[in-house]
């Protein structure tokens, strides 16, 4: 038992850590579930997941690599499905990030942090022990056998009365089972639970192999320079190219380990996104430099926005699913677009938001769709006009969704009536630069227009 828990056992004392071989690797697997607590009846499972962990002794603590495989209720894109946390000798996280699942509830995505596989207060475990940390009151309530493990039963309650429970293997920091209470939406209660299904120490060669595989995955992830918490699966062209260069090596180093399914999933997604980007590139080539298709739209204020009304102007058409819920990207970029619209309006630049929703085509659903658009407009305090489109207008511009690409679609039409810029998806932006790429196109068109006047 102690030998099998050597990576987690090293968390108990620095001296026990020092005795461990540098390549000691332990492999752990958990099954987990997310349950919604109904006001009446038993909690209902809404998501299941598997948590796979590797514990490696490092720097008087542990490197804890993890992957999460989710089923039901949405899921992270592959760059967020794995990661690594660093733990000190007491089991407290000192770096990296803990594992999460991503659950979609009432149209909004919620990251849900999972209980740590390592209990950070193992040195306090004793019969009837109590302690308080950061407003959370802990208590050892007894002992219980979970499978083959003799465990301490530990509970905690925070200042809001939200309980947690842990079953921690005696003489180690290993969490054998745990449950946390979380909330989503308008205070709807959920419980997230994990339970250990297997553990084993890996022989030196096997440990080295899987450790190398984990490091290769982390290098790919680090190379993306992707901000934490991103929920969209799309990668930029540069990110895709960077990962593609590493795919052969990644598939080779993960071969024969439990990490090969993740590497294969990365390979499939990158190839699929590259194929999609190739189609989108050809779509852009089809329109850029050509006369813009004619379009006829009506704004929420019942004003015309069409090819005739925009003649002689630089026009930005922003096709997107303008909806009040869920408020997620690229709604942040819409704020930058509003800033750009106000900044460049004096140069005769018009921005027209186009809310794309097939529900506008059906009288029975039009009202709800309009209310949702107005809710977002008012929430963001947008000054540029928003028109509605049930799908006819965006089809005139190639509708990138036919290639399984997500909106927004940004189309810039020059004063000469030709398409000058065609971009699908979110721009890569910095907070202090905003929509720099789009603005550069606008500035160039304005300067060209002035030279011809």
N, C-alpha and C positions, 0 to 999 in steps of 0.2 A: 504493500500500500504506500509506504513512505517513498519507496524507490520510484513507483509509478507517478507520484505527485512531486517529483524532485523539482520541477521548474516552479511550481507554486509553493512548494515547501521552502524553497530558498527565500521566499518573501518573509518568512518568520524571523530569521536572524541573519545578520550579515555574515557571521561565521559559517553558517550552513551553506550560504551562497558561495563563499570562497572555496568550499570543498568540491564544488561541482565542476565537471569537465566543461571546457569552453564550448563544445559542440552539443551539449545536452539539449535535446528538443523533445517536448512532450506534445502529444496530439489529443485534442479534446473535441467532442461533438455534443451539441445540445439540440433538442427539439424544442420548439417554442410555439406559442399561440398568442394572439391578441383577441380578447373577448370584449364584446359590448355588454354592459350591464343594463338590462331592461328594468323598468320600474316594477314590473311584475314578471315573475318567472326566473329561470336560471340564466346566467350569462351565456351569450351566444358567441361561438367562435366566428370571427369575421376574417381572420388571416392566420395562416400557419407559416412557419419558417424553420429553417435549419441554420444553426450557428456553428461554424467550424473554427477552431482556434489552434494556434501553435504558440507554446510558451517557450521562450529561449532566455537563458540566463545572460544578463548583460549589465555591466556597470552597477554592481550592487543592487540589482533589481531584476526586472523581467521585461523583455520585448514581447508584447502580446499581439501577434498577427491574427486577423480574423477575416472571414468571408460570411456573407449572409445570403441565403437563397430563399426568396419569398414566394408565397402562393396566395393569391386573392387580395383584392382591395388595393391594387396598384403596387408598384415596386420601384426601387431605385434603378437608374441606369447603371451600367456596369462600372463606371468610374467611382461610384459611391457604394458599391456592393462590398468593398473590401477596404482594409486599412490596417493601421498599426497604432497601438497605444504603448507608451513607455510607463512603467510602474516602478516606484521606489521599493526599498526593502520592506516597507510596511504594507505594500499593495496599493498605495495611493497613486492615481494617475498624475504624472508629471509632464506629459507631452502627448502629442498625437490626438486621436479622437476615439471615443467609444463607438461600438457598433450601434446602428439604428436600423429600424425598419421604416418604410414610408407607406402610410395608409391614407387612402382617399376617402374622405367622409363628407357627405353633402357637397361634393364638387370641389373641395379644398384638400390639398395634400398636407399631411401632418407628419413631420419626422418624429419618431417615437424612440427615445433612447432605451436600449436594453439594459437589464441588470448586468453588472460586471461579473464575469466568471471568477474574479478574484475579490475576496472580501478584504476590505482595507483596514478593518479593525480586529484582525485575528489575534493580536496580542492582548486584547481585552476579554477574550472569550473565557468564561468560567461560569460555574453554576450560579444563577441568580444575579449575574453582573448587570449593572446599569451604567450608562454614561450619556452625556449630551454633547453634541458637536453641531455648531452652526444652527442652533434652534431645533435640531432633530433629536428626539429622545429615543435611545436604544435600550433594549432589554433582552437578556438571554432568558427565554421562557421555559427551557427544558432541553431534553434530548430526544432524538428520534432516529430510527434507522430508515434510510432511503436506499432501497436496493441493497447493495453490499456495503454501503457507507454508514458508519456511525456519525451522526451529525449533531451539532448544536442547532437548536431552533431559536432564531433571532428575529425580533420584530423592531420596527421603528415607526414613529409617528412624527410628522413635521408640524410646524406651527399652524398649519391649515387643517390638521386632523387627517391628512392623507397617509394611510398605512403602507408599509412595505414589510415583506417577510423574506427571510433567507434561511436556508439550511446549509450549514458550512461544515465540511468534513473536519473531524477532530484532528488535531496535530498538524493542520495545514491551513492554507488560505483558500482552498478550492470551494467554490460555490456549487453545491450539488443540485439545488433547486432554488428558485426565487420568484417572487411575484411583486409587481409594482402597480399602483393605481395611477391612471393618467386621465386627462380630460381633453375633449375636443369639441368643436362646434360651440354651442351655447351652453356649455357646462355638462355635456353628455359624458358619462363615466365609462371608462374602459379599464381593463386589466391586462397587463402584459406578463407572460410567464415563460420561464425557461427551465428545462430539466436535463441534467447530464444523461446522455445515452451511452457514451463510451469514452474511454481514455486509455492511452498507452504510451509508454516511453518508446522512442524510436532509436534503433541501433545507429551507430555513428554514421555509416554510409547513407542510410535512409534519412536520418536527420539532416545531414549535410545537403542531400538532394532536395528535400522539401524546403529547407531554409533558403537555398539558392533560388528555388522557384518563387518563394514568397518575396525575396528581394527583387527579383526580376519584375514581378507584378508591381511592386511599390515604385520601382524606377519608371515604369511606364506611366503609372498614375501621377508621379511627381512631374514628369515631363509635360503633362497637360497644362500645368499651372492653372488648374480649374478651381475657382473659389469654392469654399466649403458651403454645403447646403443647396447647391444647384440641383434642380429636379428635372430639367429638360435633358433629353438624351442626345440632342444634336451636338456634334463637335465641329469646330471650324476646319477649314481646308488645311491649315497648317497643323492643327492637332491631329487630324486624320493621317496626314503624311508622316508625322513623327511617329505615330503608333505603327503605321504600316511598315516602316523601316525595321521595327523591332519584332514583328510578328513571328518570323521564322525562328529567331532565337528564343522567343517566349514559348512557342509550341514545343521546341526541343527541350528546354530546361524543365518544363512542367510535365513532360511525358513520364508516365509511371507514378505520378503523385495524384493526390485527391484534388489538386488544383488544376488539372487538365481541363475539366468541364468549363471552368471560368475562362481559361485561356482560349478555348475553342469558341465560347460565346463572344469574347472580345473580337476574335478574328472574323466571325460571321457578321457582327455589327459593323465593324470597320469596312469590310467589303461592301456591305449593303449601303452604307452611307456614302461610300465613294461612288458606287453605281448611281445612287440618287443624285449626288452632286454633279456627276457627269451629265445626267439628263437635265438638271437645272441649268448647267452651263450652256448646253445647247439651246435651252429655252430662252435664256438671256440673249444669246447670239441671234436668235430668230427675231427679236424685237428691237434691240438696241441699234440705233442708226436708221430705223425705219419709221415711216409716219405712224403715229399712235393710232390704235383702233378707236373708232368713234364710241363714245359712251354717253349715256343719259341717266343721270341720277337725281334724286331729290333729297334734300337735307331734312334733318329733324324739324327744322323751322319752316319746312315746305317751300324752300327756295330751290331753283334749278341749279344744278352743277353738271354741266355737260361739255361736250367738245366745243360747241359754239361759244359758250360763256367764258371759256378759258383760252380762246385764241389770242395769240400775242403775249401770253403770260408764261412764266416758268411755274409749273404745277407739280406738286408732290401728291401722288395718290397713295394713301396708306390703307391697304386692304388688311383687315384684321377682324377677329371675332370680338368686337366690342361688347363685353358683357360685364354686368356688375359682380357676378360670381362665376368662378373663383377669381379673386384678385391676385393674379400671379403674372410672371413675366409673359409678354413684354410690357405690362402696364407701366413699369418704371421707365421704359424707353419712351412711352407716350408722353411722359412729363418732359423729357428732353426734346421731343418733337414739338411740343407746345412752345417751349422756349425758342427753338429755332424759328417757328412760324412767326412769333412776335418780333424776333430780331431781324428777320429778312423781309418782313412785309413791306417796309419802305422802299424796297427794291423791286416791288411788283411780284413777289413770290407768294403763291397761294398754296396752302396745305389743305387737303380735303381728306378727312378720315372716312373710310368706307367700311361700315359694319356689315360683315358677310354672315348671313344666317338664312338658311332655307325656310325658316319659320315665317319670314316676311312674305312668302308666297301664299300663305294660307290665312284667310281672315280670322279663323278661330284662334290662331297662335300669334298673330301680328302684335296684338296689344301687349302681351307679356314680353315679347322680344323687344319692343320699343321701350318699355319701362326699364328693362335691363340695361339698354344702351344709355338711356338718360341717367340712370343711377351711376354708371361709370363716369360719364361726362361731368356730372355734378361733383362726384367724389374727387376727380382729378382737377376740377375747375378748368376744363379745357376751353380755350378761346377759339380754336379753329372749328369750322363746320364739320359735322359728321352726317354723311349720307347713308342710306340703307341699300343693301343689295341682296337679293335672294339667291344669287349665283350667276345671273346673266352677265353682269359687268365683268366680274373676275374671269369668267370663261373667255371673254374677249382678249384678255391679257394672258391667257395660257394656263390659268389656275394650277399652281405648283402642287396642289394636293393630289393631282392625278399621279404624281410620282412619290406619293406617301411623304411629302414634305409638309411641315406645319407652317401656318401663317405666322407672322405677317409677310405680305408682299409689298415692297416699296417700289413704285414706278415714278420716275422723274421725267416729265415731258418738257422739252425746251420751248422757247417762244416761237421757234420755227415749226412746232407741231410734231417734232420727232422725239422718239424715246431716247433719252440720253443716259439713263441709268435704270438697272433692273436688279433688285436684290431680294432674295428670299431668306426669311429668318431674322434672328436678332443680330444687330451689329455688335462687334466686340468694342466695348466702350470703357472709358475710365471716367470716374466721377467728375474730375475737373476738366474733362474734354468734351463730354456729351457725345452727340452724334457727329463726330469730327469727319468721318468718311463721307457721310451724306452732305454735310455742310460744304466740304471741299468741292463736291459736284455742283452745288448751287452757286457758290462763288464763281466758279469757272464759267457757268452758263450766263450769269449776270454780266460778267466782264465781256464775254463774247457778244452779248446782246448790245452792250453799250458801244462797242467798236463798229457795229453795223448800222447804228442809228445815225 
